[in-house]
Amino acid sequence: MKEYFLYTDHMTVGYQGRPLISDIELKVKKGEILTLIGPNGAGKSTILKSLTRQMNLLGGTVYIEQRPMNKMTDKEVARKQSMVMTERIRPELMTCEDVVSMGRYPYTGSLGILSKEDKDKVKEALELVHATDLAGQDFLKISDGQRQRILLARAICQEPELIVLDEPTSFLDIRHKLELLAILKKMVREKQIAVLMSLHELELAQKISDFVVCVQGNTIANYGTPEEIFQSSYIKELYGITKGTYNTEFGTVEMAAVEGTPEIFVIGGNGSGITIYRKLQREGVPFATGVLHANDVDYFLAKELSNCVIVEKAFEAIRTENYEKALKQMNQCKKVYCNLQEFGFLNHKNQKLLEIAKREGKLL
């Protein structure tokens, strides 16, 4: 385990002496992001609080650079790891700069007086999270997105080798979610910091994590790379999804296909059908689509949202049998949509479908 900055050995966590999750084995290297995912109440926050000494371990050991954390002083731990938790702190009469300065306390004397070096570190942390303009503002009077950046700056200011974050993107709009995660990724890459966090947003966890831990019930259900974890069937099982699905290729949660006999036929391909599929699903209109190649971006969404997909093998010209299936399905539908502008050798039979739809007055 020497290559890991933090790892756990048979860690058990819980409340008031009652175990919630046992035999937890986590490991993270410098320059890596390890993300916990799983249903609400599964114990992700409990794990993180136990790792940061906010809760007592019920069993096992946490190691930081091969040292048992329970043998380290609070100041030693604070110089190794910092945290950004979901609880909203409410420091009275403190500026944002004051809050960030709190991250330097592990390095100050008993009076907590900041040196010039400490103040430079505060300034550097504010610059890193693009918050220098907030330094003199009242922490309680800024937005949630701004507060999250200030709290991250406070954590950075500790000069930790590991940052622990519990749902860091909660309460943030999409712009601030992306900005915050971009800052984290840059720190991990350039400063070789280890990051351990929990996330609800699966699409973000899939895109930013190096490794993913799945917390389910009273156990660690899975551990692997995003490519291994974010498979539609597994995510449905992990979260108990019964209405809709998780789309592996798009990294998105999708609503279930509208039930019923297809009313609209969509001639798609090359991404042209995506906006139509989503529009029809929103409007509650069951639809069919084709002929799509198995490697076409339209197919990856159509298989989730449509009632019927006529599909052709990748890189092969549409065969007569699939064309006839599509024609039969199109004839059973009331109307036809087509956003496809160009046709080539592989999909020229879709152009024949379009011509028939026009001739019969079905084209919308």
Disulfide bonds with the S-S distance in Angstrom:
none
